[in-house]
């Protein structure tokens, strides 16, 4: 618990004291790359303060150029371990509530993060369209195709929205298996237990090989690859 409190204080100070200057730099230069890189370093340090070790496997599976990273989702610790492990800048679909946080919300907007209101289907569709625009402009994206966190750690069925986006943008999708995060922070908890999370990048699937009508086949292939990188107790129920 003490480690979590220290990490929260550290991250809050980073947002309050460092982020405004990086936002100003991004505004003046028209580029958010420096802000993003510094933010990822701050997050990595915060994760270490929590006592979480992040092991990364399979980065050689990541293709050059724009792509989408599709991962399973079991814990709030997932994005803190997963996103900094991606060796390039990415955009994210993020719960709209986080965009109400002063400074952080504006910084996420500048970095190409997209707010999502999951309860509003029309607004959620608009978020997908906005993310698609960023993809076509050259910004890679990280998504959680399950749409929500799994309570028991077992992968849930994937939803089609992200795969429709990938097919329309004609970008490869990298399956990502996140292992061990549930043991560190379960749904409904706020304190993080020390331990290890493994981020496993699988072989990319080329979306350009599929049509919009074939998106279910495309989804099934990525779903299969994400599941293949998970231990038995995290694989989908049959």
N, C-alpha and C positions, 0 to 999 in steps of 0.2 A: 504493500500500500504506500509506503514512504517513497519508494522508487517512482511510482505512478504520479504522486503529488509533485515530486521534484521535476519530473518530465513535463507535466502540465505547466508548471511555473516557467520552465525553460522555454517551452513552445510559445506560451503567452508573451513572454518578454521578446522573443524573436519577432512575433507579429507586431507588437507595439513599438519596438525600438528600431528594428531593421527594415521591416517590410515597407513602411512609408517611403524611405529613401530609395528602395529598389523600384517601387511603383513610380516614383518621380522619374527615375532613370529610364524606365520602360516607356513612360509617356513622352519624354524628350526625344528618345531614339526611335520610338515606334517599334521596339522589339522587346519581347518578354523573356528571352532566353536566359539572360543573366539572373533575373528575378527567380526564374524557375530553378536554375542550377543551385543557387544559394538556398532556396527553400528546401530542396531535396537534401542538401547537406545538413540543414538544421533538423529535418525530420529524421534522418539517419542517426544523428547524434541523440535526439530525443528517444528513439527506439532503444539505443544502447543504454541510456540512462534507466530505462524501464527494465533492463536486464534481459532483453530479447536479442538473441543471435539470429541473423538472417543468412541462410545458406542458399546460394543461387546456383541452379543447374541448367544446362542446355541453352546458354545464350548464343551458341553457334547455330541454333535453329531459327534465329531471328533474321529475316531477310532484309536486305538494304531497302531504303525507300519507305514510303508510307505504308503502314499496316495497322491492323486492329489486334489488341491483346484481349482475349476472352478468358476470364478466370472464374473458378468457383468462389463462393462467398459464405463464410461461416462466422466471421467475427469482425468487430470494429477495428481490430488490429490489422486486418488484411490490407487496407490501402496504405497504411504506414509502412508495412514491410514490402508490399508488392510494387507500388508505383516507383519508389526510389531505386528498385532493383532493375527497372527497365532502362537500358543504356541509351535512351534518347528522350527528348521532351514529348510528352503525351497530353492530350486533353482527357477530361473525365466527365461522365454524367454523374452529377452530384445532387443529393437531396436539396430541394430548394430552401429548406430551413437554414442551412449553413450559409447561404448567401445573405442572410440578415445579420450575420456577425460583422460588426464594424471592422473596417480595413481588410479583413480576410475575404469578405464577399467581393469587394472591389478587385482585390488582387487575383482572385480566382477567375473573375470575368476577363481581366486583362490577359490571363494565361491561357484562355480558350476553354475553360471549364464551362459546362452547360448545366443550368439548374433543371431538375426534373420534379414534377408533381405527379407522383404515381397514382394518386386518387383521382386525378383529372385526366381522362384518356385523351381528350382533345389537346390539352396542354402538353401531355407526354409525347404525343405525335409531333407537336411543334418542336419539342426538344430534340427529337430524333432528326428532324429536318435541319435544325441548326448544327448538330454534330456532323451531319452529312456534308454540309457546306464547308466546315472546317477540314474534314477529310479530303474533300476535293481540292482544297487550297494547300494541302500538303502537311497537315498536322495529324500525326498518328493518334489513336484513341485507345483507352483501356476501358473495358466494360465488364459488368457482371451479368451475364445472360439469364441467370436464375431470377433476377428481378428483386430478390430479397435474400436475407441471410437464412441459412439452414440452422434450425434449432438443435438438431442432433449431430450435425457435422456431415451427414450424408448429402451428396449432391442432389439438388432438385432438378426437375425438367427445365430445359432451356426455353426461353421465349424467342419469338421470331424477329422482333424489332431490330436487334443489333445485326442480324444476318441479312435482313433486307437492306440495311444501311451499307453493309460491306459489299453486297452484290451490286448495288447501285453505284458505289464508288469504285468498284472493281479493284479492291485492295485485298491482299492476303490476310488471313486471320491466324494469329499464333495462339494455340491452346495453352493455357497456363494452369497448372495444378498447384494449389496452395495447401500445404500439408502442415498440420500441427497447431494452427492458430486457435482452434476451438479450445484446446487445453489451456491456453493462456488467457483467454477472455471470452466468456460465453455471452450469449444474447441476454441483455438485461443487467449485466455487470458493468462496473466502471473501473475497477482496479485490475491491473495487468499482472499476471504471474510471470516470473522469469522463466525462460525456456528458449526453445529453438523453433523457428518457422522455416520451412523449405519452400522456395519459389522455383518451380520446375517448368521451364519453357519447352513445349513439344514442337514437333514438326509443323510448319505452316501449311495451311490449306488455301489454295488459290481461289478466291471468289470469282475471278473472271471465267472460271470453268463452269460456272453455274448461272442459270437464268433466274429471274424473279420467281418464276413458277416452280423452280427446283430448290427454292430456299430451304424447304423442309429437309431435303436430302443433305444439303450443305450443313444445316444445323446439326443433323444427326451425326455427321462425320466429325465435326468439331467437338460435340458432346462426348463422343466415343473416345477421342484423344485426351480430353481433359480427365475423363474417368480413368483412363489407362495409367495416368501419372499419379493417381491417388492410392493410398493403402486400402485394404479391404474394408475397414470400418468407416471409410469416407465415400466409398463407391455408392452409386445410386441403388435404391432398393429395387429388387426385381419383381 
